[in-house]
């Protein structure tokens, strides 16, 4: 089916949303309580009329009674009724419909497969844009359209997120938000009966609000088309893909979730990398990688200069970055000569990583400046603790990094370590937020920061190599 991007644009940026078949406790009507456009209900059960009215939503008993153009219908009806509701959406010129209704091909039953084939046939004949079925649909926080009442609104970000799983779509929006990574638009597409991940990838590529794209996939229906589009998109925007079903057991679970076919992991990762996208293995790695790509416009090399830790940590720190595929090299002799001029006063080692256990603020600034100018270093990493004696110390630490970032073209990032003490965890969150508000990506562990930086390097290296061909 040919994608009509104008219809998708109406669905993702709706002025009028109609919820069909929602019953007490009105999950979908309540979920749209922050929607900025016009919200209506279509419900024929008189037992639900008062409850819908109490929400302040106008109810109709048929879609035809809604007298204005409908941009998005959210369908939550029993499975047998789904084809008839689809007919109503088509005949009433609805731009697109999200079918929350499940029980189709993912059940691997004759009836489920039959009903899904009916939805597919009807939609394709009418060129109707059906999202799902068996999915949580669209999230646009700026417009107040939500997949769950627990999602944030009123804040929009640069990320487009495409997920086969509704649970992962919602969890990503919430966890990424806590890490300073906010969504422009997101879609959970479930079985992808009519519109598959590739359709949404094409749409997000066209959308200027989606500067970077994250995906959670279990499989693709048309691999050739998907990778062709993916290759085109990565020349314009970074794409980070978390693939479910990496193991044999996970592959079996996929078929009962969305009815998708699993792809051998080695083949999948190779194809993704060849297209210039970044494969990741977890929600955490997905968010961390998006964070580096958002905050750092380019990573040009794998050599890392690290400071902020103690001498006893140096070996472990170097191992973590080396195991991620990065290098922690020696500095130039000029840098060592300058470090030696004041390290004789404070003690500690300064080979790289540079021990700063007893360094005061003025000397920390000098160390960062030396790393920023060193010809052997491509990236700067500051290790910071979560504990600060007072707010002024925290501001000083942040200002140091902001200052060096403004005076060097090299990527600057931070790792904020903390204990499991609740106070430390809270303080770490404050430190990370302040750093990221100032444009510096920050991570809660060495491993997460190192892997994210390496993923970003892989993306930029591939993009630059393609541009020079």
C-alpha positions as CSV (number, residue, x, y, z in Angstrom):
1,X,0.0,0.0,0.0
2,X,1.3,3.5,-0.9
3,X,1.9,5.6,2.2
4,X,0.0,8.9,2.2
5,X,2.2,11.1,4.3
6,X,-0.4,13.8,4.6
7,X,-2.7,11.3,6.3
8,X,0.0,10.2,8.7
9,X,0.8,13.8,9.4
10,X,-2.9,14.3,10.4
11,X,-2.8,11.2,12.6
12,X,0.5,12.2,14.4
13,X,-0.6,15.9,14.8
14,X,-4.4,15.6,15.2
15,X,-6.9,18.3,15.7
16,X,-9.8,15.9,16.2
17,X,-9.5,12.5,17.9
18,X,-12.4,10.0,18.4
19,X,-12.2,7.1,20.8
20,X,-14.4,4.2,19.7
21,X,-15.6,1.5,22.2
22,X,-13.7,2.6,25.3
23,X,-15.4,1.3,28.5
24,X,-15.0,1.9,32.2
25,X,-12.3,2.8,33.5
26,X,-12.0,4.6,30.1
27,X,-8.3,4.0,29.6
28,X,-8.2,5.8,26.2
29,X,-10.4,8.7,27.0
30,X,-8.5,9.4,30.2
31,X,-5.2,9.0,28.4
32,X,-6.2,11.9,26.1
33,X,-7.2,14.2,29.0
34,X,-4.4,16.6,28.0
35,X,-5.2,16.5,24.3
36,X,-5.2,20.1,22.9
37,X,-7.7,19.4,20.1
38,X,-11.3,18.2,20.1
39,X,-12.0,14.8,21.7
40,X,-15.1,12.7,21.1
41,X,-16.4,9.3,22.1
42,X,-18.3,6.8,20.0
43,X,-20.0,4.3,22.3
44,X,-23.4,2.4,21.8
45,X,-23.6,0.9,25.3
46,X,-26.0,3.1,27.3
47,X,-24.4,1.8,30.6
48,X,-21.3,3.9,29.6
49,X,-23.0,7.1,28.7
50,X,-23.0,8.7,32.2
51,X,-19.4,7.7,32.8
52,X,-18.2,9.3,29.5
53,X,-20.3,12.4,30.3
54,X,-18.6,12.7,33.7
55,X,-15.3,13.0,31.9
56,X,-16.5,16.0,30.0
57,X,-16.4,14.1,26.7
58,X,-19.3,14.3,24.2
59,X,-20.5,10.9,23.1
60,X,-22.1,9.7,19.9
61,X,-23.6,6.4,19.0
62,X,-22.1,6.3,15.5
63,X,-19.0,7.8,13.8
64,X,-21.2,9.5,11.1
65,X,-22.6,11.8,13.8
66,X,-19.2,13.5,14.3
67,X,-19.5,16.5,11.9
68,X,-15.9,17.5,11.6
69,X,-12.9,15.9,9.9
70,X,-11.5,13.1,12.1
71,X,-7.7,12.9,12.1
72,X,-7.3,9.9,14.4
73,X,-9.6,7.2,15.6
74,X,-8.6,5.1,18.6
75,X,-10.4,1.7,18.3
76,X,-10.9,-0.4,21.5
77,X,-13.7,-2.8,20.5
78,X,-14.1,-6.6,20.7
79,X,-12.2,-8.5,18.0
80,X,-15.2,-9.7,16.0
81,X,-16.5,-6.1,15.6
82,X,-13.2,-4.7,14.3
83,X,-13.9,-5.2,10.5
84,X,-17.2,-3.3,10.8
85,X,-15.5,-0.4,12.7
86,X,-12.9,-0.3,10.0
87,X,-15.6,0.1,7.4
88,X,-17.1,3.0,9.3
89,X,-13.7,4.7,9.5
90,X,-13.2,4.3,5.8
91,X,-16.7,5.5,4.8
92,X,-16.4,8.5,7.1
93,X,-13.0,9.6,5.7
94,X,-11.0,9.2,8.9
95,X,-7.3,10.0,8.2
96,X,-6.0,7.0,10.2
97,X,-7.1,4.6,12.9
98,X,-5.1,3.1,15.8
99,X,-6.5,-0.4,16.6
100,X,-5.8,-1.2,20.2
101,X,-7.9,-4.4,19.7
102,X,-5.9,-7.6,19.8
103,X,-6.4,-11.3,19.2
104,X,-5.4,-11.5,15.6
105,X,-2.5,-13.3,13.8
106,X,-0.4,-13.1,16.9
107,X,-2.7,-15.8,18.4
108,X,-1.8,-18.2,15.6
109,X,-5.4,-19.2,15.5
110,X,-7.5,-19.7,12.3
111,X,-10.0,-17.0,13.4
112,X,-7.4,-14.5,14.4
113,X,-5.5,-14.9,11.1
114,X,-8.8,-14.7,9.1
115,X,-9.9,-11.5,10.8
116,X,-6.5,-9.8,10.4
117,X,-6.5,-10.7,6.7
118,X,-9.9,-9.0,6.4
119,X,-8.5,-5.8,8.0
120,X,-5.5,-5.9,5.7
121,X,-7.6,-6.4,2.6
122,X,-10.1,-3.7,3.4
123,X,-7.4,-1.2,4.3
124,X,-5.3,-1.8,1.2
125,X,-8.3,-1.6,-1.1
126,X,-9.2,1.8,0.4
127,X,-5.6,2.9,0.9
128,X,-6.6,3.4,4.6
129,X,-3.9,4.0,7.2
130,X,-4.4,1.5,10.0
131,X,-2.0,1.5,12.9
132,X,-1.7,-1.9,14.5
133,X,-3.7,-3.9,15.4
134,X,-2.6,-5.1,18.9
135,X,-0.7,-1.9,19.7
136,X,-0.7,1.3,21.8
137,X,-0.6,3.6,18.9
138,X,0.6,7.2,18.8
139,X,2.4,9.4,21.4
140,X,2.8,13.1,20.7
141,X,3.6,14.9,23.9
142,X,3.4,18.4,22.3
143,X,-0.2,17.7,21.1
144,X,-1.2,15.8,24.3
145,X,-1.8,12.5,22.5
146,X,-0.8,9.7,24.7
147,X,-0.4,5.9,24.7
148,X,-0.8,5.9,28.5
149,X,-2.0,8.3,31.1
150,X,1.3,8.1,32.8
151,X,3.2,9.7,30.0
152,X,4.3,13.3,30.1
153,X,2.8,16.1,28.0
154,X,3.7,19.7,27.3
155,X,7.3,18.9,26.5
156,X,8.6,18.0,23.1
157,X,12.0,16.8,22.1
158,X,14.0,15.7,19.0
159,X,13.5,11.9,19.1
160,X,11.2,9.9,16.9
161,X,10.6,6.4,18.4
162,X,9.2,3.4,16.5
163,X,8.3,0.3,18.5
164,X,6.7,-3.0,17.8
165,X,5.9,-3.3,21.5
166,X,3.5,-1.0,23.3
167,X,5.2,-1.8,26.7
168,X,8.6,-0.8,25.4
169,X,7.1,2.3,23.7
170,X,5.7,3.6,27.0
171,X,8.7,2.5,29.1
172,X,11.1,4.2,26.6
173,X,9.2,7.5,26.8
174,X,9.3,7.5,30.6
175,X,12.8,6.3,31.1
176,X,14.3,8.4,28.3
177,X,12.6,11.5,29.7
178,X,14.3,10.9,33.1
179,X,17.6,10.9,31.2
180,X,16.9,14.2,29.4
181,X,16.0,12.5,26.1
182,X,12.5,13.6,25.0
183,X,10.2,12.5,22.2
184,X,8.8,14.5,19.3
185,X,6.6,11.6,18.1
186,X,6.4,7.9,18.9
187,X,4.4,5.0,17.6
188,X,3.7,1.5,18.8
189,X,2.6,-0.5,15.7
190,X,2.0,-4.0,17.1
191,X,1.3,-6.5,14.3
192,X,2.0,-3.9,11.6
193,X,-0.7,-5.4,9.4
194,X,-1.0,-2.4,7.0
195,X,1.7,0.0,8.1
196,X,5.0,-1.6,9.1
197,X,8.1,-0.1,10.7
198,X,9.4,1.0,7.3
199,X,6.4,3.2,6.7
200,X,7.0,5.0,10.0
201,X,10.7,5.2,9.3
202,X,10.0,7.0,6.0
203,X,7.6,9.3,7.8
204,X,10.0,10.3,10.6
205,X,12.7,10.8,8.0
206,X,10.5,13.5,6.4
207,X,9.5,15.0,9.7
208,X,11.8,17.9,10.7
209,X,10.7,17.5,14.3
210,X,12.4,14.1,14.4
211,X,16.1,14.8,14.3
212,X,17.1,11.3,15.5
213,X,15.3,8.0,15.4
214,X,15.2,5.1,17.8
215,X,13.5,1.8,17.1
216,X,12.5,-1.4,19.0
217,X,11.9,-4.2,16.4
218,X,11.1,-7.9,16.6
219,X,11.2,-8.4,12.8
220,X,10.4,-6.8,9.5
221,X,8.0,-8.0,6.8
222,X,9.9,-6.8,3.8
223,X,13.6,-6.9,4.6
224,X,14.8,-5.6,1.2
225,X,12.5,-2.5,1.4
226,X,13.4,-1.9,5.1
227,X,17.1,-1.9,4.6
228,X,16.8,0.2,1.4
229,X,14.9,2.9,3.3
230,X,17.2,2.6,6.4
231,X,20.3,3.2,4.2
232,X,18.7,6.4,2.9
233,X,17.6,7.7,6.3
234,X,21.0,7.2,8.0
235,X,22.6,9.7,5.5
236,X,20.3,12.4,7.0
237,X,19.5,11.3,10.6
238,X,21.0,8.8,13.1
239,X,19.0,5.6,13.6
240,X,19.5,3.4,16.7
241,X,17.8,0.0,16.7
242,X,17.2,-2.3,19.6
243,X,16.3,-5.8,18.2
244,X,14.3,-8.2,20.3
245,X,14.6,-12.0,19.8
246,X,18.4,-12.1,19.7
247,X,18.3,-15.7,21.2
248,X,16.4,-18.8,20.2
249,X,14.1,-18.4,23.2
250,X,13.5,-14.8,22.4
251,X,12.7,-15.7,18.8
252,X,10.0,-18.1,19.9
253,X,8.5,-15.4,22.1
254,X,8.2,-13.0,19.2
255,X,5.8,-15.1,17.2
256,X,3.3,-15.1,20.1
257,X,3.7,-11.4,20.7
258,X,3.3,-9.8,17.3
259,X,3.4,-12.7,14.9
260,X,6.7,-11.6,13.4
261,X,9.4,-13.9,12.1
262,X,12.8,-13.8,13.9
263,X,16.0,-13.0,12.0
264,X,19.4,-14.5,12.9
265,X,21.2,-11.9,15.1
266,X,24.5,-12.0,13.3
267,X,22.8,-11.4,9.9
268,X,20.7,-8.6,11.4
269,X,23.5,-6.7,13.0
270,X,25.7,-6.9,9.9
271,X,22.9,-5.6,7.7
272,X,22.1,-2.8,10.1
273,X,25.7,-1.7,10.4
274,X,26.1,-1.8,6.6
275,X,23.2,0.6,6.3
276,X,24.9,3.0,8.8
277,X,22.5,2.5,11.7
278,X,23.5,1.5,15.2
279,X,22.4,-1.9,16.7
280,X,22.0,-2.0,20.5
281,X,21.1,-4.7,22.9
282,X,19.0,-3.1,25.6
283,X,16.8,-0.2,26.6
284,X,19.7,1.4,28.5
285,X,22.1,1.2,25.6
286,X,19.4,2.6,23.3
287,X,18.8,5.7,25.6
288,X,22.6,6.2,26.2
289,X,23.4,6.1,22.5
290,X,20.6,8.5,21.6
291,X,21.9,10.8,24.4
292,X,25.4,11.0,23.0
293,X,24.1,11.6,19.5
294,X,21.9,14.4,20.7
295,X,24.4,16.2,22.7
296,X,27.6,15.6,20.7
297,X,27.3,16.6,17.0
298,X,30.3,14.6,15.9
299,X,32.8,12.1,17.2
300,X,36.0,11.9,15.1
301,X,38.3,9.5,16.9
302,X,38.5,6.7,19.5
303,X,41.2,8.2,21.7
304,X,39.9,9.2,25.2
305,X,41.4,11.4,27.8
306,X,40.0,10.7,31.3
307,X,40.3,12.6,34.5
308,X,38.6,12.8,37.9
309,X,39.2,9.4,39.4
310,X,41.7,8.1,41.8
311,X,44.9,6.2,41.0
312,X,43.5,2.9,42.2
313,X,40.7,3.1,39.6
314,X,43.0,3.8,36.6
315,X,43.5,0.2,35.4
316,X,39.7,-0.6,35.7
317,X,38.8,2.7,33.9
318,X,41.2,2.0,31.1
319,X,39.9,-1.6,30.7
320,X,36.3,-0.5,30.4
321,X,37.0,2.0,27.6
322,X,39.4,-0.4,25.8
323,X,36.8,-3.2,26.0
324,X,34.2,-0.9,24.4
325,X,36.5,-0.4,21.4
326,X,38.1,2.9,22.5
327,X,41.7,3.8,23.4
328,X,43.1,5.5,26.5
329,X,46.5,6.5,25.1
330,X,49.5,8.3,26.5
331,X,49.5,12.0,26.2
332,X,52.1,14.1,24.3
333,X,55.3,15.0,26.1
334,X,54.3,18.6,26.1
335,X,51.2,17.7,28.2
336,X,53.3,15.6,30.6
337,X,55.7,18.4,31.0
338,X,52.9,20.8,31.9
339,X,51.2,18.4,34.3
340,X,54.6,17.7,36.0
341,X,54.8,21.4,36.8
342,X,52.0,21.2,39.4
343,X,51.6,17.5,40.1
344,X,54.8,17.7,42.2
345,X,52.8,19.7,44.6
346,X,49.7,17.5,44.9
347,X,50.9,14.0,44.3
348,X,49.1,11.3,42.3
349,X,49.6,9.9,38.8
350,X,48.9,11.7,35.5
351,X,49.6,9.2,32.7
352,X,46.0,8.8,31.5
353,X,43.6,8.3,33.2
354,X,44.8,11.3,35.3
355,X,44.5,10.9,39.0
356,X,42.8,14.0,40.6
357,X,42.1,12.7,44.1
358,X,43.6,15.8,45.7
359,X,43.2,18.4,43.0
360,X,41.5,21.7,43.7
361,X,39.2,23.5,41.3
362,X,41.9,25.7,39.7
363,X,44.1,22.7,38.9
364,X,41.1,20.6,37.6
365,X,40.5,23.4,35.1
366,X,44.2,23.2,34.0
367,X,44.0,19.4,33.6
368,X,40.9,19.7,31.4
369,X,42.5,22.4,29.3
370,X,45.6,20.3,28.8
371,X,43.5,17.3,27.6
372,X,41.5,19.6,25.4
373,X,44.7,20.7,23.6
374,X,46.5,17.4,23.6
375,X,47.1,16.1,20.0
376,X,46.8,12.4,21.2
377,X,43.2,12.9,22.5
378,X,39.9,13.0,20.6
379,X,37.4,12.9,23.5
380,X,37.3,14.2,27.1
381,X,35.7,12.3,29.9
382,X,35.3,13.7,33.5
383,X,34.6,11.2,36.3
384,X,32.6,12.9,39.0
385,X,31.1,11.8,42.3
386,X,27.5,12.5,43.2
387,X,28.3,14.1,46.6
388,X,29.0,17.8,46.8
389,X,29.3,19.7,50.0
390,X,27.1,22.5,48.8
391,X,25.3,23.8,45.7
392,X,28.3,26.1,44.9
393,X,30.6,23.1,44.5
394,X,28.2,21.5,42.1
395,X,27.9,24.7,40.1
396,X,31.7,25.0,40.0
397,X,32.0,21.4,38.6
398,X,29.4,22.0,35.9
399,X,30.9,25.4,35.0
400,X,34.3,23.8,34.6
401,X,33.0,21.3,32.0
402,X,30.9,24.0,30.2
403,X,34.0,26.2,30.0
404,X,36.2,23.6,28.5
405,X,33.5,22.4,26.1
406,X,33.2,26.0,24.8
407,X,37.0,26.2,24.3
408,X,37.6,22.9,22.5
409,X,36.1,21.2,19.5
410,X,36.5,17.8,21.1
411,X,33.5,15.9,22.6
412,X,33.1,16.3,26.3
413,X,31.1,14.0,28.5
414,X,30.8,13.0,32.2
415,X,30.3,9.9,34.3
416,X,28.6,10.5,37.6
417,X,29.2,7.7,40.1
418,X,27.3,7.1,43.3
419,X,26.5,4.5,45.9
420,X,23.1,2.9,46.4
421,X,22.4,5.4,49.2
422,X,19.1,7.1,48.3
423,X,20.6,10.5,49.0
424,X,23.5,9.8,46.6
425,X,21.2,8.5,43.9
426,X,19.1,11.7,44.2
427,X,22.1,13.9,44.1
428,X,23.5,12.0,41.1
429,X,20.3,12.8,39.2
430,X,20.7,16.4,40.1
431,X,24.3,16.5,38.8
432,X,23.3,14.7,35.6
433,X,20.4,17.0,35.0
434,X,22.5,20.1,35.5
435,X,25.2,18.9,33.2
436,X,22.8,18.0,30.4
437,X,20.9,21.2,30.8
438,X,24.3,22.7,29.9
439,X,24.7,20.4,26.9
440,X,27.0,17.9,28.3
441,X,25.9,14.2,28.2
442,X,26.3,12.4,31.6
443,X,26.1,8.7,32.5
444,X,25.7,6.8,35.7
445,X,28.4,4.2,34.9
446,X,31.7,3.9,33.0
447,X,30.4,1.0,31.0
448,X,27.3,2.9,29.8
449,X,29.2,6.0,28.9
450,X,32.0,4.1,27.0
451,X,29.6,2.0,25.0
452,X,27.5,5.0,24.0
453,X,30.5,6.9,22.9
454,X,31.7,4.0,20.8
455,X,28.3,3.6,19.2
456,X,28.3,7.3,18.3
457,X,31.8,7.0,16.8
458,X,30.7,4.1,14.6
459,X,27.8,6.1,13.3
460,X,29.8,9.2,12.5
461,X,32.6,7.2,11.0
462,X,30.2,5.4,8.6
463,X,28.4,8.6,7.7
464,X,31.7,10.3,6.9
465,X,33.0,7.4,4.9
466,X,29.8,7.4,2.8
467,X,30.0,11.1,2.1
468,X,33.5,10.8,0.7
469,X,32.7,8.0,-1.7
